[in-house]
Amino acid sequence: MHFLKMHGQGNDFVVLGFKETPEMDFPAIARKMCRRNFGAGADGLIAVLPSSIADFKMRVFNPDGSEPEMCGNGIRCAAKYFIERMMVKSAPAPEPEGEISVDVETLAGVLKTIARCKDGSAEEMSVDMGAPILAPARIPVQHDADIAIRIPLEAAGRKIKATCVSMGNPHAVIFVDKELSDDEFLATGPAVEIHAAFPNRTNVEFVRVINRNELRMRVWERGVGETLACGTGACAATVAACLNEYCDRDVTVHLKGGDLRVSWTASDNIIMTGTAVVVYEGDYLDLY
């Protein structure tokens, strides 16, 4: 099985590309390939597949085999893989200094990516993530009001308040005055992920406001654990900060693995911009 190891701001993936949809047990393969020390090691496995409604389809699998609806860092890696390695259907070849737009089918719908290309390589990606979902029933989170702003929760013996947003996948954004210790983070993150208020579990972001245009975020990803970055989480954090009137609508989100730029546009869509990097490629043998 030939694969690429890629990352977006340190959020790393094993990426597989197929011109025809294979009969494969992707959850089982993800559990094997994503194991650090025993497999290739990654925060997730991405399959780049044919699509009848977009340029290609992206499926993402967590190290535990679960399949999230979306992955913001993953979609940039998948688009870079497609542009540089496959480029099928109507997409033109990238210009040396130009831009190329690619539509990606995901479980959260069809999303548009725009790659800035240099010498045939997609150096930076912007993704139109669509409008944030705020209705509690659609996130989903158990809450009676129209939107879930600063809802009180108790987790790991701590009383917290979470602002809940879906970017195609659920997020609980918790604002903090100071960065959590490792012990606090590793206790609270998993406890919020599986809290009874979230019927599908949730991603958890701990966010400190630096100023009106900068946030610092640490993330606990559903089905993964701590990751160095989370694209959908950065988008959810920006929306939550705006809803709480902490920041403006153009924000740089600082993560452990690097920065993402997020803009909540007047049309209500979220535009996320960051890099996608190829680390190495190889052949994985121990699949079954």
N, C-alpha and C positions, 0 to 999 in steps of 0.2 A: 504494500500500500504506500504509494508515493504521497508525501505530504510536505507542506510548508509550515514552518513555525513563524508566527507573526505576532506583533503586539501593537496595541494602541495605547499610548501613555502607560506602558507597563502592564496593561491588562492583556494577558497572552493567550494565544489560541493555536491549536493544531488545525490546519485548513486542508480540506480534501476537495478536489474538483472533479466533476463528472459531466460528460457530454450527454449521457443517458442516465436516467434515474435507476440506481442499482437496487437489487434486493439485498439489503444489508441491515443488520441489527445495530443501528447507530447508537442507541443507549449503551449497549454492551461494549461497543468499540470505544465510546467516550470514557467509560469507566476504566478501561485498560490503558488507553493512550494518554489520558490526562493525569494519571498517577505520577506524582513527582517521585524521583528516585527509582521507580520501577517501570515507568513508561516514558513517553516523550516529555510529559509534564506540561500542564497548561491549566488555565482557568476555565477552558471550555473547548469543545470541538465544533468546528464550522464545516458544514457541507454546502458547497456551491453546486447548484443543480439546475437543470433546464426548467423553464417556466413558460406557460401558455399565455400569461397576462403581463409579463414584464421581461426585462432583458435576462434576468436569472432569478432563481429562488434561493434564499438563504435559510438553512435550518441550523439551529444552535443547540448544543447539548452540554449540560453542566457535568462536572466530574462525577456527580452521583447518578447520572443517566437521565435526569429530568430535562425537559425541554422548555425553556422560557419563551415568552411570546416575542421578545425583541432583545437586542443587544446593541447599544449605540457604538461602542468601540469595535464590536464584531462586524457590524455592517460596513464600517470603513475598511477593515481588513478584507472582507469578502469582496467589496467593490474593487479594491486594488488588485486582488488576485484575478478577478474576472477581466479587468482592463488589460493587465499585463500578461496573463497566461491563456485566456480563452477568447474573449472578444467575439461573440457570436451575435446573430440576429442583426438588428439595424444599427448598432452602435458603430460609429466610425473609428478608425485608428486614432490614437491620441496624437495631437500636434506636439512638436518639440517644446513649444512654450504656451500651449493653449489649454482650453478647458474641455472636459467631456462630461456629459450627463448620462447617468445610468439609472434605470428604474429597477428596484429590487423588491421581489415578492417576499413578504415575511408573514408570520402568524398575526402580526399587528396591522396588516394591510400592505399596500404597495407604497414604498417610500422612494423619494428621488435623492440621489447623491450627485454631487458635482465635484469632479476631481480636477485639481490644477496640476497639469502634467509638464514635465521638463525632461527632455531627451528620452521620451517614450516611457517615463516612469511617473506614476501618480504620487506626487510628493505630499499633497495635503488634500483633505476631503471635507466638504461641507455636506451635511445631511439635513434634509427637510423632514423633521421628525413628526410633522403634523401638529394638530392642536392637543394640548394637554387635556386629559380626562379628569374632571373634578367631581362628578356625581359619585357619591359614596358607593352606590350599588354597582357601579361599573368599574370601580378601582380593583377589586372590591374591598370595602372596609365596613364594618358594622357601625353605623352612625346615623342619627335621625335628621340632621340638618341637611341643607342643600349642598354644602361643601364641608370638608373635614379639616378645619383650621384649628390647630392647637388642641386636639382632643386629648383628654387625660387618659393615661395608661399607667399600669404598674407592671414593671418587668424587672426581674433579678433583684427584687427588694427596693427598687428605685421608682419614685413617682416622676413621670415624664409627660411631656406634651408633644404630640406628633401632628404635623400637617401632611395630609395624605394626597398623593397625586398618582395618576397612571400615565405613563408614556408608552402605552401598549403593554406594559408590565407594572406591577404595583410597587409603590415606594412610600415609606414612612420617613419623613424628614424631621429630624430633631435638632433644634437650635441649642447650642451650648455657649456659655460665656468663656470657657477655657477648654482646651483640648483634653479629652478623656485620657486617663492612664490606660495602659494596656490591659490591666485587670478589669477596669470598668468597661472598656470597649468589648473585651472578649466575653464578659458576662452579659452585658445588656444587648448587644447585637443579636446573638442567637435567640435570646428570650423574646425580643420584639418580633423577629422573623416568624416564630411559631405561635405568637400571641393569638388567643381565641378571637380577637377582633378582626383578624385577617384570614378569611376562609381558604384562600389560596396561598397562604404564607406571604411574606413581603420582603423586598429589599429594604435595607435600613441605612440612612445617611445621617451622620453626625456633622453638623455644619456650624462653623463659626463665621460671623460676619466681620469682614475686615473694613470695608467701606461700602459706599453705594454701588460700586462696580466690581467688587472682589469678594469671593467667598473661599473659605478653606474647608475641605470636606474629607472625611474618612468614611469608608463604605464597608458594610457587611452585606455581601450578595447572597440572595436566596439560592440555596443549593450549592454554594461554592465556599463561602466563608469570606475572610477579608481579601480584597483585591486592591491592587495599586491604583486602579481607576475604574470608573463606571460611567459610560456615556449617558445612558438614560437617567442614571442617578444625578449626574451634573445638571441635566435638563430639569428634572423634578426639583432639585434644590433651588434652581433659579426661579422656577414658578412659585415654590413655597415662600421664598424670600420676598418676592414681589407681592404675594397675597398678604404677607405679614407686614408689608411696607418697610422692609429692611433695605431694599436695594432697587435700582433702576432695572430696565429691561434688557440692557446689554451688560453682560457679566463675564468676567474671567473666573473660572473655578479652578482653584489650586488643589491638586490631588498628589498623593505620594509619588505617582509615576510621571507627573507632568501636568500641564495646563490644558484646559479645554475652554474654548470661547463659545458662549451660548447667548442667543438673542431671541427674545420673545417678541415677535413682530406685531405690527398693527393688525395684520390679518389673522392673528391668534395662533399662527404656527410657530414652532420652535426650530431654529436653525442652530445646529451644533457643528463646530469646526475643530478639527484636530488632525493629527498625523496617523499614518499606518506604516509599519515598518516590517520588512522581511528580515528575520534573524538568520535562518538557515533552512535548507531543505534536505530531505532524506527519504529512506524507505523503512517503513515500520513492519517488522516480521511477525511479532507475537500477537496476532489478532484474535485467535480463538484458542 
